[in-house]
Amino acid sequence: MSEEIKETENTAKAMVEKEGKYLSFSLAEEEYGIGILKIKEIIGMMAITTVPQTPDFVKGVINLRGKVIPVIDLRLKFGMEPMDYTERTCIIVVEIEKKSGTVQIGIVVDSVSEVLSIKAEAVEAPPTFGTALDTDYILGMAKIEGGVKILLDIDRVLNAEEIAAIEKAA
């Protein structure tokens, strides 16, 4: 019986950890969210210096107030069709945790929507699509106003090798 209680407590704790404020943005008509504490700033599109021999989803680097920050296109990272940038396209500068510390990376998104307060009971675990699909980067699915927003664990969107390649580019 105590095994079941522990499992229920762990599930409840995981749900509470997902509660909070999220910045919502869109990619290819889908809505996503990133925990607001991971966001450093949101900037409009600016000149991106391409870096040779980087993965396709790495757009290059930007100079943000004297700091060189690598930029990735989240559409390309997620295998979506590329899109021409518009006046609503922007770069969200996020801070990613890794073993040796934190690194700032810019992610290009179609548009930023709003900051949402999401309650624990509105978040469900990500669906399992079988073993062939890696969904570790999905924190949960938030049910909001009849729709669903995909909450991302930005620390897991890029794997260690990709982060190392991006840092080398910067």
Helices and strands as residue ranges (DSSP letters): H 2-18, E 20-27, E 30-35, G 36-38, E 39-44, E 58-64, E 67-73, H 74-77, E 90-98, E 101-109, E 111-118, G 120-122, E 123-124, E 138-144, E 147-152, H 154-157, H 160-169
